Amino acid sequence: MLWNYQPPPIKPRDGEPLWTMTKGAKTLTCELRYHGEYGVETLVLLDGELYVGRRFPTSALALDEAMVIYAQCVAHGWLTAVT
């Protein structure tokens, strides 16, 4: 390998969008990303940047976590965005 070798950039996996919420000018989005045998990841993005993420062994557990986060956001004044 040469000293100036740069590996190709990693393409992020596409996620399955679950919900989007707004509060003022901020946008919160939740999506699931599937990693095959390694499980399913719940990602929450604040204005398009990773805010929190957690990986679960099954999609049911990841979806449950997404719904818990959704309920917490509603309780703190976030509004569901209409698309």
Secondary structure, DSSP 8 states (H G I E B T S, - for coil): --TT-----------EEEEEEEETTEEEEEEEEE-GGG-EEEEEEETTEEEEEEEESSHHHHHHHHHHHHHHHHHTT-EE---
